[in-house]
C-alpha cells in the first residue's frame, strides 16, 4: 500500500515509520495496520484499514510538523496530533479536570504507555495530556497572522481597497507598540490597554484630534487580537472591553452652496489647471452626487451615453462597493453629462488607484476654490443632496440615487430611470 502524505513528504513519513516498535519492523504498511487492529484476517482488516491507515498518516504528519523549530507550528502540530488520535487538545490544567474515564482514555492512547518495555511516545503525551507549550505571539506577529486569518474580510476588494483597508490597522498596531511595546499578546494587561487609551486622550487634548480617531485605533487593534486569539485557538482572556472614548458631535463636511458652484467651480477657466481626468470626475460629481471612487472606477460598459436616457451604472466590478445599497443607476444631466462625453471609456488614471481626492483638494485649496477650509471635493456630494432636499425630491428617490439604505422596508423596485431623470434635471447645474 503506497503512503500518501498530504503535507509532510512521503520520505519523512517513512522515516517515522521506521521508528515504530521493533516487533513491527519490516512489516508492510497494510500488514502493519492489520497488526494494529489486532487481527490476522484480511477481510476484517480491509474494511477498517483505510480509515486506520489515514489516522496513522495524520498522526505521523503531525509529528513531523512538530519537529521544526517554529513555536506556532509545534503547538499546531500538537493540536493536529491530538485530533488524529480522536481527541481535542486541552491544556494540562484542563486535562487534569477531566472525568477519570476520559483521562484514562487519553493515557491509554499514548504510544508505549501500556507497554512496560517501551518508553512512552513523548510527542503523543504532550499532545494528549496538554504538555505542548503555547506559543507567545507578539503584537507585530499577530498583525502578520491577521492578514491570512482574516482574509475573508478582503473578499471582493480591489488591490487599492485592500491597501486602504490595511493601512489603519497597521497604524493602530504601530501606535500600540510605540506606547506599550511589542509584547506577547498573552501578556497584555488591562493596564497596558488603559495606558494606550490615556495616550490617545492626551493627543486629543493637545492636538485637537477627535475621539473617533482614538476609537478607530482601539477597534482595529482589538479586532486583530480577537481574530488571532479565536482562530489560533489560544483561549486567552484579552482585556479589550470598555475602552471606547465618548464621541462628541461628529463634524460634517459642509456642502458647497449653489452660487459657489456656479460662480467659482464652474466659472470659465476655473478648473483648467487641473489634470483632465480629475476635472472630469469633479464635474460628474456635480449632478450625480456619486462618490469620487465610484466615478473613478466606472468601466466603459457602465457609462451608457448612447442609451435613450444617458446614465451610469455603479456596480461591484473587481472591487467592493461601500454597501449593498450602493449598487444603483444615476441619470446624467447638465455639466456631468458633458464631462462624461469627453471620457466615454472612464478614467484609467484613477481606476483603483490612490491620490484622486488629495490632488483635487490641493488644487482647489491652492486656487481658492474651497468655500471654507472645511470644504473638500466630497462637499459636492452633500451639495447634490441639499439641492434634492430643497426641490422636495421624494425620500426614496434621494436614497436610491445616493445608495443609502431606507429607514423602513423596501417595497417594489423604486423609481424607473425616466422618473430619476426628471428628479435630477430639476436640480442639475
Helices and strands as residue ranges (DSSP letters): H 10-17, G 22-24, H 29-36, H 42-65, H 71-84, H 92-96, H 100-108, H 122-129, H 139-149, G 151-154, H 159-180, G 185-187, H 190-207, H 211-231, H 258-260, I 261-265, H 276-286, H 292-296, G 300-302, E 303-304, E 311-314, G 324-326, E 328-331, H 334-341, H 356-366, H 379-390, H 395-402, H 417-425
